[in-house]
Structures are given as C-alpha cells and as structure tokens.
Amino acid sequence: MVICTGTRAALPDVPGIVEARPWTNRHATEADSVPGRLAVIGGGGVGAEMATAWQGLGASVTMLVRTSGLLPRMESFAGEYVARSLTDAGVDVRTGVSVARLRRPDPDGPVWLELDDGSELEVDEVLCATGRAPLTDDIGLETVGLTPGDWLEVDDTCRVGAVDDGWLYACGDANHRALLTHEGKYQARIAGDAIGARAAGKPLDTAPWGAHATTADHHAVPQVFFTDPEAAAVGLTAEQARQAGHRVRVIDVEIGDAVEGAKLHADGYTGRARMVVDADQQHLLGVTFVGPGVAELLHSATVAVAGRVPISRLWHAVPCFPTISEIWLRLLEAYRDAAGD
Ligand SMILES: Cc1cc2nc3c(=O)[nH]c(=O)nc-3n(C[C@H](O)[C@H](O)[C@H](O)COP(=O)(O)OP(=O)(O)OC[C@H]3O[C@@H](n4cnc5c(N)ncnc54)[C@H](O)[C@@H]3O)c2cc1C
C-alpha cells in the first residue's frame, strides 16, 4: 500500500485566524473575482507566486513576511531580485513583520490585521501562504502504530520503516522529503519498482536506473518559482553546502551583462547565476538562476549536479551562441580566473 494523500495548508496559530476566513492556496487559485486589497502572509514560493499573480490581475497586494527576505530556502539574492521586481510592480513587500491578530467582524466585510510592529492593515482578503501540513489525520494511521497527522518517514525506497513487515510506502508530499510534483513522481517510479522487485524476490539494484533508491531527492532537488523574474535552483545553497561540511567555492555572474542571449531575450535583462562548487571533488553542489526565462535553463544544472559532472568535463558541454545558456561558459571562466589557472 502506498499513501499519497498530500498536504493541506497549515494556518498560523494567530488569534482571529478562523473568524477571518483566510484564503489558502485553494482559494488563491480558484477565486473568480479580484479583491481590491489582498494581504499575503508568507514570503515563500507560494506567497511570492501568488503575490505576483494577484498584483498582475489588479489587486493591491501587501506581503507580510516574517523572515528578512523572500524565498528563504534559496540563495538570498533570488529573493532580493523577486522582492525588487514585486515592489516595482506596486506590491508593498514588508519583511521582518508578523501578524499578531486578525479581526473580521462582518464575514462579508474587510479584514483588519494587527502587526507586531504596532501597525494595522485593512484589506478585503487575506491569503495564508504559511506552509503545509500532512493530510494523514483520518486514514487510520493509529491502527498500524503511527500517529495521525504526522509526516510519514520513509527510507530511500519510500518504505515506511516504522511499520512491521514492510508493506507500507508513502510517496509525494506525505513523506515530507521534497514537496514538489516532480519529486513525488520520481518517488513513485522508484517505489513502484522497489515494490515489484521485492515481490519478485529480486535484488534492489536491478532497476534500469541502477538502484531502487531515491538518491536524488536529498542532494539534487530542482525547484522553480514562477515569479517575475523566475527563480530556479537545484542542489545546495552555499550555506547549506558549508553546513553539510563541504569546502566550497562560490561563483556569481550577472546574466544580463555576460551573454548575448540575455540581451536578445529582453532589453535591460537583469538576472544572476551562482554555482556552488565542491572545492575538493571539483563538481557542482548547487546552482541558482534568477532572471526572465531561467526555468528552462535549470535542467542543464540538474544534470550536472545529479550526475556530479566534473568541472573539467563541463567545459566540453558547449552552450549555443546566442542563448542564455552561454552563462555556463561565463561561470566556468569566472571559476578558472578566480582560481588563477
Ligand atoms: C500554490 C501551490 C503551488 C505549487 N506549485 C508547484 C509547482 O509549480 N511545481 C511543483 O513541482 N510543485 C508545486 N507545488 C507543490 C505540489 O502541488 C505538491 O508537491 C504536489 O501536488 C504533491 O503531490 P502529491 O500527489 O503528494 O499530493 P497532492 O497533489 O496533494 O494529491 C493528494 C491527493 O490525495 C487525495 N486524498 C487526500 N486524502 C485522501 C483520503 N483520505 N482518501 C483518498 N484520497 C485522499 C487528495 O484529494 C488529492 O487528490 C505547489 C503547491 C502549492 C500549494
């Protein structure tokens, strides 16, 4: 049995939150009229994407972000580019601020938000983009010794280790490994094959892709935020790589200045690329792009990170002129020049 029940929006524990009847991602993607004033609580991917969309549809959006910047799981410059662009588009981006209380005395009327900096905000709707919780409350987990409402901890074949006899698996958001559609699909391919191999009594290393193990959902998870500009990243940030004990070198290049393809893509193109290199192993640990159209660039980085392609070989993956992909050449040149060889 494979549990794939996904997640629901996790609402913050703030007085008045239920009475305020906030939008979740469901309302934010299904609403058929545009609120005049929308407060978005949360500056992660969902908050930033929805602020982009609703400001574009004509709402006057205020973002209330507890952290010091947007997209906190990416390199900080990605969030800075997106925040700047949202501000230019008219969004009021407020960072380092939390909501202390909400009031909506008339269910069809405005919502008042009291903020922890002492200010108050009046809006027509509030969107909570404050994280996800597993949808495992009412599926009978207690009957197999697990706790309802918990994430399901799995091994690299997506099998739930805490259940005897190994018959229970969990894929997708419910196992909390990487809350992304493509990662859930990846896990499903692996788990399906592992289940088949175990049923047939075959060893677990006979899959066409080498092993029945989700080896890439730790170190090579790709993610795109469809903001304007897009933010796309795979693998570890510089900080995550250092915390994991790697000796790293970090290379940044401004995309707009560096390649003709960017100038062809848009006048005044602004964006940045960063590669995080394992200085001992000489391969990439992570890559981040921010800029218009970078989503389609990301898979090249995913191949390099997942395949641990040596820097010396990357020089032979020749990017076409005049495409934005020539940023790879600029990154490699900057890496070589900084090394002084
Ligand atoms: C606003 C938003 C934008 C996103 N954008 C992206 C994106 O651009 N790219 C990306 O990769 N990811 C994105 N994600 C994340 C992505 O949606 C999830 O990672 C993905 O949907 C997880 O797939 P899943 O199959 O695990 O769960 P889900 O897609 O949530 O599916 C779970 C299914 O199980 C059903 N279910 C639940 N409980 C039961 C039950 N008891 N019995 C029977 N059925 C049940 C549900 O009805 C649902 O159909 C986004 C998420 C949000 C909230």
The ligand as an SDF file (V2000), in Angstrom:
LIG
                    3D

 53 58  0  0  0  0  0  0  0  0999 V2000
    0.0490   27.1030   -4.5770 C   0  0  0  0  0  0  0  0  0  0  0  0
    0.9630   25.9420   -4.8440 C   0  0  0  0  0  0  0  0  0  0  0  0
    1.7560   25.9660   -5.9840 C   0  0  0  0  0  0  0  0  0  0  0  0
    2.5970   24.8970   -6.2580 C   0  0  0  0  0  0  0  0  0  0  0  0
    3.3400   24.9520   -7.3880 N   0  0  0  0  0  0  0  0  0  0  0  0
    4.1460   23.9340   -7.6780 C   0  0  0  0  0  0  0  0  0  0  0  0
    4.9260   23.9490   -8.8810 C   0  0  0  0  0  0  0  0  0  0  0  0
    4.8880   24.9040   -9.6490 O   0  0  0  0  0  0  0  0  0  0  0  0
    5.7100   22.8920   -9.1330 N   0  0  0  0  0  0  0  0  0  0  0  0
    5.7810   21.8280   -8.2930 C   0  0  0  0  0  0  0  0  0  0  0  0
    6.5210   20.8910   -8.5850 O   0  0  0  0  0  0  0  0  0  0  0  0
    5.0770   21.7750   -7.1530 N   0  0  0  0  0  0  0  0  0  0  0  0
    4.2470   22.8010   -6.8300 C   0  0  0  0  0  0  0  0  0  0  0  0
    3.5250   22.7530   -5.6760 N   0  0  0  0  0  0  0  0  0  0  0  0
    3.6300   21.5670   -4.8220 C   0  0  0  0  0  0  0  0  0  0  0  0
    2.7830   20.4390   -5.4040 C   0  0  0  0  0  0  0  0  0  0  0  0
    1.4630   20.8790   -5.5530 O   0  0  0  0  0  0  0  0  0  0  0  0
    2.8370   19.2180   -4.4940 C   0  0  0  0  0  0  0  0  0  0  0  0
    4.1750   18.8990   -4.1970 O   0  0  0  0  0  0  0  0  0  0  0  0
    2.1910   18.0190   -5.1660 C   0  0  0  0  0  0  0  0  0  0  0  0
    0.8640   18.2950   -5.5030 O   0  0  0  0  0  0  0  0  0  0  0  0
    2.2570   16.8070   -4.2380 C   0  0  0  0  0  0  0  0  0  0  0  0
    1.6750   15.7300   -4.8750 O   0  0  0  0  0  0  0  0  0  0  0  0
    1.0020   14.5850   -4.0100 P   0  0  0  0  0  0  0  0  0  0  0  0
    0.4850   13.5920   -5.0040 O   0  0  0  0  0  0  0  0  0  0  0  0
    1.9120   14.1360   -2.9450 O   0  0  0  0  0  0  0  0  0  0  0  0
   -0.2260   15.2930   -3.2450 O   0  0  0  0  0  0  0  0  0  0  0  0
   -1.4910   16.0550   -3.8370 P   0  0  0  0  0  0  0  0  0  0  0  0
   -1.2500   16.6070   -5.1830 O   0  0  0  0  0  0  0  0  0  0  0  0
   -1.9370   16.9730   -2.7500 O   0  0  0  0  0  0  0  0  0  0  0  0
   -2.5550   14.8980   -4.0290 O   0  0  0  0  0  0  0  0  0  0  0  0
   -3.0840   14.2120   -2.9250 C   0  0  0  0  0  0  0  0  0  0  0  0
   -4.3970   13.5560   -3.3650 C   0  0  0  0  0  0  0  0  0  0  0  0
   -4.8380   12.6700   -2.3570 O   0  0  0  0  0  0  0  0  0  0  0  0
   -6.2260   12.8730   -2.1240 C   0  0  0  0  0  0  0  0  0  0  0  0
   -6.5290   12.4650   -0.7540 N   0  0  0  0  0  0  0  0  0  0  0  0
   -6.1900   13.0670    0.4000 C   0  0  0  0  0  0  0  0  0  0  0  0
   -6.6480   12.3800    1.4540 N   0  0  0  0  0  0  0  0  0  0  0  0
   -7.3010   11.3060    0.9700 C   0  0  0  0  0  0  0  0  0  0  0  0
   -8.0370   10.2000    1.5500 C   0  0  0  0  0  0  0  0  0  0  0  0
   -8.1550   10.0770    2.8900 N   0  0  0  0  0  0  0  0  0  0  0  0
   -8.5610    9.2820    0.7280 N   0  0  0  0  0  0  0  0  0  0  0  0
   -8.4210    9.4140   -0.6110 C   0  0  0  0  0  0  0  0  0  0  0  0
   -7.7850   10.4180   -1.2220 N   0  0  0  0  0  0  0  0  0  0  0  0
   -7.2200   11.3550   -0.4390 C   0  0  0  0  0  0  0  0  0  0  0  0
   -6.3960   14.3700   -2.3640 C   0  0  0  0  0  0  0  0  0  0  0  0
   -7.7460   14.6760   -2.6190 O   0  0  0  0  0  0  0  0  0  0  0  0
   -5.5120   14.5860   -3.5640 C   0  0  0  0  0  0  0  0  0  0  0  0
   -6.1820   14.2940   -4.7600 O   0  0  0  0  0  0  0  0  0  0  0  0
    2.6780   23.8060   -5.3720 C   0  0  0  0  0  0  0  0  0  0  0  0
    1.8960   23.7830   -4.2130 C   0  0  0  0  0  0  0  0  0  0  0  0
    1.0670   24.8470   -3.9330 C   0  0  0  0  0  0  0  0  0  0  0  0
    0.2550   24.8100   -2.6700 C   0  0  0  0  0  0  0  0  0  0  0  0
  1  2  1  0
  2  3  1  0
  2 52  2  0
  3  4  2  0
  4  5  1  0
  4 50  1  0
  5  6  2  0
  6  7  1  0
  6 13  1  0
  7  8  2  0
  7  9  1  0
  9 10  1  0
 10 11  2  0
 10 12  1  0
 12 13  2  0
 13 14  1  0
 14 15  1  0
 14 50  1  0
 15 16  1  0
 16 17  1  0
 16 18  1  0
 18 19  1  0
 18 20  1  0
 20 21  1  0
 20 22  1  0
 22 23  1  0
 23 24  1  0
 24 25  2  0
 24 26  1  0
 24 27  1  0
 27 28  1  0
 28 29  2  0
 28 30  1  0
 28 31  1  0
 31 32  1  0
 32 33  1  0
 33 34  1  0
 33 48  1  0
 34 35  1  0
 35 36  1  0
 35 46  1  0
 36 37  1  0
 36 45  1  0
 37 38  2  0
 38 39  1  0
 39 40  1  0
 39 45  2  0
 40 41  1  0
 40 42  2  0
 42 43  1  0
 43 44  2  0
 44 45  1  0
 46 47  1  0
 46 48  1  0
 48 49  1  0
 50 51  2  0
 51 52  1  0
 52 53  1  0
M  END
$$$$
